[in-house]
Amino acid sequence: MDISTVLGLVIGCLVMALGIVSGSGIKGFFMFIDIPSAFIVVGGTFGVILIVCPMEQFLNTMRVMAKVFLHKKQSPQEIIEQMVLFATRARREGILALEEEADKANDSFLKQGIQLAVDGTSPEALREIMENELNSLMSRHKDGQNILIAGGTYAPAFGMIGTLIGLVLMLATLDNPDTIGPKMAVALITTFYGALIANFMLLPMAEKLKTRSKDELLIKEVMIEGILSIQSGDNPRLVEQKLNAFLAPKKRFVSTNTKEG
């Protein structure tokens, strides 16, 4: 579970709820709950998203969105440490010894790369295969981000459409002045829903997925370079130095052997 995402949602909801309640009491909070308005904004936004993208892509986006809340972050330092250990074992026992490590690997991308190296795939072919896998992964992530951005773009528009519908219904009953105020309030709620869904949910989620993709890209690039370095027979210290080049100096992994040296 990603604590920062959950905490951000909780804080945002509490701040808005407190703002509403402090201005008009607990009754004011219920004034902002309107089911027809929610149907217009949520239903309209999802409808447009389905028009924009194929069903398969939409379902894939739902899976990608889960990474906003459920994300097991991999540390580049941990990956570098793992690669150094792989290099040490390959140096002592030969690269075929890493086949056992491939079976233990939890990351399918890493597992595939090690298996290709063990199978004797040429460095050029290995890099091409792994980079194609990486590009495909990033493309799927990009599709998910674009769909969320599209939803964030259309949600305020449907909020405005809902407001216009409410205004039409209000103007049709001008003969009763007592209903003008309440109906105007309900009409404006759809605009509020549209802005809320776009700026508090969809667009921030797209940005979080963008950050997740950037982090994952770094991890995968470290894996590729690590596997190629091990395959070429580099010693563990050189593997460490090559992979640390991907990180800022303060974030670099330092092995125990390096510290002692």
Residue frames relative to the residue before (quaternion, step in Angstrom):
aa qw qx qy qz dx dy dz
M 1.0000 0.0000 0.0000 0.0000 0.00 0.00 0.00
D 0.3346 -0.7382 0.5513 0.1980 3.58 -0.86 0.97
I 0.3519 -0.7835 0.4779 0.1843 3.56 -0.33 1.31
S 0.6558 0.5376 -0.3344 0.4112 3.61 0.88 -0.87
T 0.6437 0.5174 -0.3241 0.4615 3.60 1.02 -0.79
V 0.6729 0.4851 -0.2924 0.4758 3.56 0.87 -0.97
L 0.6593 0.5130 -0.3070 0.4559 3.58 0.92 -0.90
G 0.6408 0.5282 -0.3191 0.4566 3.57 1.00 -0.81
L 0.6595 0.5008 -0.3052 0.4702 3.57 0.96 -0.86
V 0.6566 0.5148 -0.3090 0.4565 3.56 0.94 -0.90
I 0.6727 0.4909 -0.2993 0.4657 3.59 0.87 -0.95
G 0.6521 0.5217 -0.3176 0.4491 3.58 0.93 -0.88
C 0.6682 0.4953 -0.2984 0.4681 3.58 0.93 -0.91
L 0.6615 0.5120 -0.3109 0.4512 3.57 0.93 -0.86
V 0.6530 0.5174 -0.3196 0.4513 3.58 0.93 -0.87
M 0.6767 0.4776 -0.2983 0.4743 3.59 0.91 -0.87
A 0.6466 0.5192 -0.3210 0.4575 3.58 0.96 -0.85
L 0.6646 0.4946 -0.3041 0.4703 3.59 0.95 -0.87
G 0.6304 0.5383 -0.3348 0.4480 3.58 1.03 -0.75
I 0.6685 0.4934 -0.2942 0.4724 3.56 1.01 -0.86
V 0.6980 0.4845 -0.2743 0.4503 3.56 0.84 -1.03
S 0.6651 0.5071 -0.3174 0.4470 3.60 0.96 -0.79
G 0.6812 0.4938 -0.2930 0.4543 3.57 1.14 -0.53
S 0.8411 0.0836 -0.0036 0.5344 3.57 0.98 -0.77
G 0.5970 -0.5848 0.3724 0.4037 3.59 1.18 0.30
I 0.7388 -0.4231 0.2908 0.4365 3.54 -1.33 0.07
K 0.5969 0.5683 -0.3666 0.4317 3.59 1.13 -0.59
G 0.6112 0.5689 -0.3497 0.4250 3.57 1.08 -0.67
F 0.5906 0.5777 -0.3708 0.4242 3.57 1.12 -0.63
F 0.6953 0.4741 -0.2827 0.4602 3.58 0.91 -0.88
M 0.5426 0.6080 -0.4035 0.4160 3.58 1.22 -0.30
F 0.6891 0.4781 -0.2748 0.4701 3.59 1.18 -0.53
I 0.6008 0.5200 -0.3729 0.4792 3.58 1.25 0.19
D 0.1847 0.7686 -0.5870 0.1747 3.56 -0.52 1.21
I 0.3727 -0.7787 0.4665 0.1925 3.56 -0.35 1.28
P 0.6601 0.4969 -0.3419 0.4478 3.68 0.79 -0.83
S 0.6374 0.5219 -0.3331 0.4587 3.60 0.99 -0.76
A 0.6437 0.5175 -0.3158 0.4669 3.57 1.01 -0.83
F 0.6280 0.5361 -0.3345 0.4541 3.57 1.01 -0.79
I 0.6601 0.5197 -0.3121 0.4436 3.57 0.90 -0.92
V 0.7269 0.4393 -0.2523 0.4636 3.58 0.78 -1.03
V 0.7182 0.4393 -0.2656 0.4697 3.59 0.70 -1.06
G 0.6877 0.4838 -0.2853 0.4599 3.57 0.85 -0.99
G 0.6641 0.5058 -0.3068 0.4572 3.57 0.95 -0.86
T 0.6545 0.5178 -0.3141 0.4526 3.59 0.96 -0.86
F 0.6850 0.4645 -0.2908 0.4800 3.57 0.87 -0.90
G 0.6028 0.5593 -0.3513 0.4476 3.57 1.09 -0.65
V 0.6735 0.4788 -0.2931 0.4808 3.57 0.91 -0.89
I 0.6205 0.5377 -0.3497 0.4512 3.60 0.99 -0.76
L 0.6574 0.4983 -0.3103 0.4725 3.60 0.99 -0.79
I 0.6190 0.5172 -0.3438 0.4808 3.59 1.13 -0.57
V 0.6768 0.5200 -0.2863 0.4354 3.56 0.97 -0.92
C 0.8286 0.1457 -0.0435 0.5388 3.61 0.85 -0.91
P 0.5840 -0.5727 0.4384 0.3724 3.60 -1.19 0.50
M 0.6615 -0.5278 0.3624 0.3905 3.55 -1.23 0.50
E 0.6463 0.5285 -0.3318 0.4393 3.59 0.93 -0.86
Q 0.6649 0.4950 -0.2997 0.4723 3.56 0.99 -0.84
F 0.6195 0.5440 -0.3321 0.4582 3.57 1.09 -0.75
L 0.6741 0.4861 -0.2941 0.4719 3.60 0.91 -0.91
N 0.6242 0.5269 -0.3370 0.4682 3.58 1.06 -0.71
T 0.6201 0.5451 -0.3329 0.4555 3.57 1.10 -0.75
M 0.6152 0.5460 -0.3443 0.4527 3.57 1.04 -0.74
R 0.6585 0.4896 -0.3071 0.4820 3.58 1.05 -0.77
V 0.6434 0.5198 -0.3206 0.4615 3.57 1.02 -0.82
M 0.6259 0.5615 -0.3323 0.4273 3.58 1.03 -0.82
A 0.5698 0.6027 -0.3855 0.4043 3.58 1.13 -0.57
K 0.5936 0.5864 -0.3642 0.4137 3.60 1.17 -0.53
V 0.5318 0.6110 -0.4180 0.4112 3.58 1.21 -0.32
F 0.7791 0.3151 -0.1541 0.5196 3.57 1.01 -0.84
L 0.7780 0.2374 -0.1163 0.5700 3.58 0.98 -0.86
H 0.2729 0.7644 -0.5291 0.2477 3.55 -0.12 1.27
K 0.1817 -0.7630 0.6141 0.0872 3.53 -0.72 1.15
K 0.2420 -0.8200 0.5049 0.1189 3.53 -0.12 1.30
Q 0.2493 -0.7391 0.6099 0.1395 3.52 -1.04 0.92
S 0.3320 -0.7432 0.5497 0.1877 3.53 -0.92 0.91
P 0.4761 -0.6671 0.4804 0.3123 3.62 -0.84 0.86
Q 0.6022 0.5577 -0.3559 0.4468 3.58 1.11 -0.63
E 0.6472 0.5118 -0.3164 0.4681 3.58 1.03 -0.78
I 0.6441 0.5137 -0.3199 0.4678 3.57 1.03 -0.80
I 0.6403 0.5145 -0.3252 0.4686 3.58 0.98 -0.83
E 0.6371 0.5231 -0.3254 0.4633 3.58 0.96 -0.84
Q 0.6512 0.5154 -0.3081 0.4641 3.56 0.99 -0.88
M 0.6568 0.5098 -0.3062 0.4637 3.57 0.99 -0.85
V 0.6253 0.5263 -0.3335 0.4699 3.59 1.04 -0.74
L 0.6477 0.5022 -0.3153 0.4784 3.60 1.01 -0.80
F 0.6275 0.5225 -0.3310 0.4729 3.58 1.03 -0.78
A 0.6562 0.5184 -0.3064 0.4548 3.57 0.95 -0.91
T 0.6335 0.5340 -0.3221 0.4580 3.56 1.05 -0.82
R 0.6868 0.4710 -0.2892 0.4720 3.57 0.89 -0.90
A 0.6476 0.5148 -0.3195 0.4621 3.58 0.98 -0.82
R 0.6294 0.5411 -0.3231 0.4546 3.56 1.09 -0.74
R 0.7262 0.4406 -0.2371 0.4715 3.57 1.00 -0.82
E 0.8267 0.2536 -0.0789 0.4960 3.56 0.87 -1.03
G 0.5687 -0.5717 0.4036 0.4323 3.57 1.23 -0.22
I 0.6245 -0.5910 0.3623 0.3597 3.56 -1.13 0.65
L 0.5661 0.6034 -0.3898 0.4043 3.60 1.15 -0.50
A 0.5751 0.6003 -0.3751 0.4102 3.58 1.18 -0.46
L 0.6135 0.5753 -0.3438 0.4176 3.59 1.21 -0.42
E 0.4579 0.6785 -0.4620 0.3413 3.59 1.24 -0.11
E 0.6181 0.5336 -0.3303 0.4734 3.56 1.12 -0.69
E 0.6433 0.5143 -0.3162 0.4708 3.58 1.04 -0.78
A 0.6148 0.5543 -0.3436 0.4436 3.58 1.08 -0.72
D 0.6508 0.5172 -0.3123 0.4598 3.57 1.03 -0.78
K 0.6940 0.4767 -0.2698 0.4672 3.58 1.12 -0.69
A 0.5364 0.6705 -0.3963 0.3251 3.60 1.17 -0.57
N 0.3577 -0.7381 0.5367 0.1980 3.57 -0.93 0.94
D 0.6706 0.4777 -0.2825 0.4923 3.56 1.16 -0.64
S 0.4107 -0.7414 0.4746 0.2373 3.60 -0.57 1.14
F 0.6117 0.5537 -0.3448 0.4476 3.58 1.11 -0.70
L 0.6690 0.4828 -0.2844 0.4884 3.58 0.92 -0.91
K 0.6355 0.5416 -0.3206 0.4472 3.55 0.98 -0.87
Q 0.6610 0.5087 -0.3026 0.4612 3.56 0.95 -0.90
G 0.6659 0.5190 -0.3017 0.4429 3.57 0.93 -0.93
I 0.6628 0.4939 -0.3086 0.4705 3.59 0.92 -0.88
Q 0.6526 0.5202 -0.3185 0.4496 3.56 0.96 -0.86
L 0.6321 0.5219 -0.3332 0.4659 3.59 1.02 -0.75
A 0.6556 0.5044 -0.3122 0.4673 3.57 0.99 -0.83
V 0.6511 0.5150 -0.3084 0.4645 3.58 0.97 -0.86
D 0.6796 0.5008 -0.2826 0.4554 3.58 1.04 -0.78
G 0.5363 -0.6643 0.3842 0.3514 3.58 1.28 -0.02
T 0.2809 0.7641 -0.5275 0.2429 3.59 1.16 0.52
S 0.5187 -0.6450 0.4560 0.3270 3.56 -0.96 0.83
P 0.6226 -0.5654 0.3785 0.3864 3.62 -1.08 0.64
E 0.6482 0.5235 -0.3270 0.4459 3.59 0.98 -0.82
A 0.6812 0.4740 -0.2887 0.4775 3.58 0.91 -0.92
L 0.6323 0.5370 -0.3347 0.4470 3.57 1.00 -0.82
R 0.6628 0.4983 -0.3081 0.4663 3.58 0.89 -0.91
E 0.6547 0.5228 -0.3158 0.4453 3.57 0.93 -0.89
I 0.6667 0.5018 -0.3030 0.4604 3.58 0.90 -0.93
M 0.6982 0.4756 -0.2777 0.4573 3.57 0.84 -0.99
E 0.6618 0.4944 -0.3137 0.4682 3.60 0.97 -0.76
N 0.6145 0.5262 -0.3464 0.4748 3.59 1.10 -0.64
E 0.6270 0.5210 -0.3265 0.4783 3.58 1.03 -0.79
L 0.6671 0.5090 -0.2937 0.4579 3.55 0.96 -0.92
N 0.6547 0.5097 -0.3122 0.4628 3.58 0.95 -0.85
S 0.6347 0.5232 -0.3235 0.4678 3.57 1.06 -0.77
L 0.6434 0.5222 -0.3099 0.4661 3.57 1.01 -0.84
M 0.6774 0.4864 -0.2880 0.4707 3.57 0.90 -0.93
S 0.6189 0.5452 -0.3407 0.4513 3.58 1.09 -0.70
R 0.6480 0.5047 -0.3169 0.4743 3.59 1.00 -0.81
H 0.6431 0.5103 -0.3189 0.4736 3.56 1.01 -0.80
K 0.6411 0.5285 -0.3195 0.4555 3.58 1.01 -0.83
D 0.6201 0.5361 -0.3400 0.4609 3.57 1.02 -0.78
G 0.6569 0.5109 -0.3124 0.4582 3.57 0.95 -0.85
Q 0.6444 0.5139 -0.3169 0.4693 3.57 0.98 -0.83
N 0.6688 0.5147 -0.3064 0.4403 3.59 0.91 -0.91
I 0.6403 0.5183 -0.3301 0.4609 3.58 1.03 -0.74
L 0.6500 0.5001 -0.3156 0.4772 3.59 0.99 -0.79
I 0.6391 0.5119 -0.3241 0.4738 3.58 1.01 -0.78
A 0.6311 0.5239 -0.3286 0.4682 3.58 1.04 -0.79
G 0.6456 0.5101 -0.3158 0.4725 3.58 0.98 -0.84
G 0.6660 0.4994 -0.2999 0.4659 3.58 0.99 -0.81
T 0.6317 0.5243 -0.3265 0.4685 3.56 1.19 -0.51
Y 0.7451 0.4270 -0.2234 0.4611 3.58 0.93 -0.92
A 0.5541 0.6442 -0.3978 0.3461 3.61 1.08 -0.59
P 0.6747 0.4645 -0.3262 0.4718 3.68 0.82 -0.79
A 0.6091 0.5527 -0.3579 0.4420 3.59 1.10 -0.63
F 0.6745 0.4624 -0.2964 0.4933 3.57 1.00 -0.78
G 0.5667 0.5584 -0.3880 0.4653 3.57 1.18 -0.42
M 0.6648 0.4869 -0.2968 0.4826 3.56 1.00 -0.81
I 0.6213 0.5324 -0.3415 0.4624 3.59 1.04 -0.76
G 0.6489 0.5129 -0.3131 0.4668 3.57 0.98 -0.84
T 0.6305 0.5265 -0.3285 0.4661 3.57 1.05 -0.77
L 0.6508 0.5110 -0.3155 0.4645 3.58 0.96 -0.82
I 0.6244 0.5219 -0.3387 0.4723 3.57 1.03 -0.77
G 0.6596 0.5122 -0.3017 0.4600 3.56 0.96 -0.89
L 0.6559 0.5099 -0.3147 0.4591 3.59 1.00 -0.80
V 0.6196 0.5296 -0.3453 0.4652 3.58 1.04 -0.73
L 0.6692 0.4921 -0.2997 0.4692 3.57 0.93 -0.91
M 0.6372 0.5272 -0.3240 0.4594 3.58 1.07 -0.72
L 0.6835 0.4931 -0.2892 0.4538 3.57 0.89 -0.94
A 0.6179 0.5520 -0.3460 0.4402 3.56 1.18 -0.51
T 0.7514 0.3282 -0.1976 0.5373 3.60 1.24 -0.29
L 0.2057 0.8162 -0.5146 0.1634 3.60 1.01 0.73
D 0.5376 0.6351 -0.4040 0.3800 3.57 1.22 -0.29
N 0.7222 0.3347 -0.2211 0.5635 3.57 1.29 -0.27
P 0.2549 -0.8200 0.4927 0.1410 3.63 0.06 1.26
D 0.5997 0.5975 -0.3662 0.3863 3.59 1.09 -0.58
T 0.7010 0.4677 -0.2721 0.4646 3.60 1.14 -0.52
I 0.4808 0.6989 -0.4365 0.2998 3.60 1.24 -0.27
G 0.6745 0.5142 -0.3021 0.4351 3.59 0.83 -0.97
P 0.7037 0.4600 -0.2853 0.4603 3.62 0.69 -1.00
K 0.6804 0.4828 -0.3026 0.4608 3.58 0.94 -0.82
M 0.6027 0.5378 -0.3527 0.4723 3.58 1.12 -0.61
A 0.6393 0.5301 -0.3183 0.4572 3.58 1.01 -0.85
V 0.6606 0.4982 -0.3022 0.4734 3.58 0.95 -0.90
A 0.6301 0.5460 -0.3315 0.4416 3.58 1.01 -0.81
L 0.7012 0.4740 -0.2687 0.4598 3.57 0.96 -0.86
I 0.5387 0.6386 -0.4056 0.3708 3.60 1.17 -0.45
T 0.6233 0.5448 -0.3580 0.4318 3.61 1.01 -0.70
T 0.6092 0.5258 -0.3518 0.4782 3.60 1.07 -0.64
F 0.6318 0.5297 -0.3155 0.4698 3.55 1.03 -0.83
Y 0.6548 0.5096 -0.3103 0.4640 3.59 0.93 -0.90
G 0.6560 0.5243 -0.3150 0.4422 3.57 0.92 -0.90
A 0.6767 0.4772 -0.2858 0.4824 3.58 0.92 -0.93
L 0.6468 0.5330 -0.3165 0.4443 3.59 1.01 -0.82
I 0.6861 0.4825 -0.2908 0.4604 3.58 0.82 -0.99
A 0.6781 0.4973 -0.2980 0.4518 3.57 0.96 -0.84
N 0.8175 0.3308 -0.1356 0.4515 3.56 0.67 -1.15
F 0.7199 0.4031 -0.2520 0.5058 3.57 1.22 -0.28
M 0.7732 0.3100 -0.1668 0.5275 3.57 1.23 -0.39
L 0.8069 0.3613 -0.2030 0.4208 3.57 0.21 -1.30
L 0.7188 0.4442 -0.2718 0.4605 3.60 0.74 -1.00
P 0.6507 0.4832 -0.3399 0.4770 3.66 0.94 -0.69
M 0.6254 0.5307 -0.3416 0.4589 3.59 1.05 -0.70
A 0.6238 0.5325 -0.3330 0.4652 3.58 1.05 -0.76
E 0.6604 0.4993 -0.3024 0.4724 3.58 0.99 -0.83
K 0.6391 0.5161 -0.3294 0.4655 3.58 1.02 -0.76
L 0.6461 0.5057 -0.3175 0.4755 3.58 1.00 -0.80
K 0.6058 0.5492 -0.3461 0.4601 3.58 1.09 -0.69
T 0.6599 0.4928 -0.2978 0.4826 3.56 0.99 -0.85
R 0.6303 0.5325 -0.3260 0.4614 3.58 1.00 -0.85
S 0.6622 0.5130 -0.3025 0.4548 3.58 0.94 -0.91
K 0.6354 0.5295 -0.3218 0.4609 3.56 1.02 -0.82
D 0.6608 0.4993 -0.3003 0.4732 3.58 0.97 -0.87
E 0.6765 0.4927 -0.2941 0.4617 3.57 0.95 -0.89
L 0.5988 0.5611 -0.3522 0.4501 3.57 1.10 -0.71
L 0.6480 0.5158 -0.3137 0.4644 3.57 0.94 -0.88
I 0.6493 0.5256 -0.3161 0.4497 3.57 0.90 -0.93
K 0.6918 0.4824 -0.2825 0.4571 3.58 0.86 -0.98
E 0.6351 0.5217 -0.3342 0.4613 3.60 1.02 -0.73
V 0.6216 0.5227 -0.3312 0.4803 3.57 1.07 -0.75
M 0.6399 0.5281 -0.3258 0.4534 3.59 0.98 -0.82
I 0.6591 0.5176 -0.3125 0.4473 3.57 0.88 -0.95
E 0.6978 0.4656 -0.2780 0.4680 3.57 0.80 -1.01
G 0.6301 0.5401 -0.3320 0.4483 3.58 1.07 -0.73
I 0.6710 0.4937 -0.2972 0.4665 3.57 0.89 -0.92
L 0.6609 0.5011 -0.3095 0.4651 3.59 0.94 -0.85
S 0.6470 0.5197 -0.3165 0.4595 3.57 1.02 -0.79
I 0.6463 0.5021 -0.3107 0.4833 3.57 1.02 -0.82
Q 0.6470 0.5346 -0.3158 0.4425 3.56 0.96 -0.89
S 0.6903 0.4746 -0.2783 0.4698 3.59 1.05 -0.76
G 0.5485 -0.6608 0.3685 0.3559 3.59 1.30 -0.01
D 0.3205 0.7607 -0.5115 0.2389 3.60 1.18 0.37
N 0.4904 -0.6494 0.4856 0.3194 3.56 -1.10 0.65
P 0.6913 -0.5183 0.3047 0.4007 3.62 -1.14 0.57
R 0.6429 0.5270 -0.3394 0.4402 3.60 0.96 -0.78
L 0.6607 0.4952 -0.3036 0.4755 3.59 1.00 -0.81
V 0.6013 0.5455 -0.3484 0.4685 3.59 1.06 -0.74
E 0.6521 0.5227 -0.3042 0.4571 3.56 0.93 -0.93
Q 0.6784 0.4946 -0.2911 0.4588 3.57 0.89 -0.93
K 0.6393 0.5313 -0.3222 0.4529 3.59 0.99 -0.82
L 0.7268 0.4449 -0.2436 0.4632 3.55 0.86 -0.97
N 0.6126 0.5490 -0.3496 0.4486 3.58 1.09 -0.61
A 0.5481 0.6259 -0.3918 0.3928 3.58 1.20 -0.42
F 0.6027 0.5619 -0.3528 0.4434 3.60 1.24 -0.38
L 0.7337 0.4223 -0.2124 0.4881 3.59 1.20 -0.49
A 0.5794 -0.5428 0.4718 0.3835 3.52 -1.30 0.39
P 0.6623 -0.5503 0.3252 0.3909 3.62 -1.04 0.71
K 0.6958 0.4858 -0.2876 0.4439 3.60 0.91 -0.86
K 0.7183 0.4430 -0.2459 0.4768 3.59 1.20 -0.45
R 0.4621 0.7239 -0.4223 0.2900 3.57 1.26 -0.04
F 0.4793 -0.6515 0.5152 0.2835 3.52 -1.19 0.69
V 0.0748 -0.7721 0.6303 0.0311 3.55 -1.01 0.86
S 0.3183 -0.7693 0.5243 0.1790 3.56 -0.53 1.18
T 0.6621 -0.5080 0.3788 0.4001 3.53 -1.29 0.37
N 0.6450 0.5296 -0.3207 0.4479 3.55 1.00 -0.81
T 0.6444 0.5160 -0.3162 0.4674 3.55 1.06 -0.81
K 0.6361 0.5286 -0.3310 0.4542 3.58 0.98 -0.82
E 0.6807 0.4954 -0.2953 0.4517 3.55 0.94 -0.91
G 0.6575 0.4971 -0.3074 0.4755 3.56 1.15 -0.69
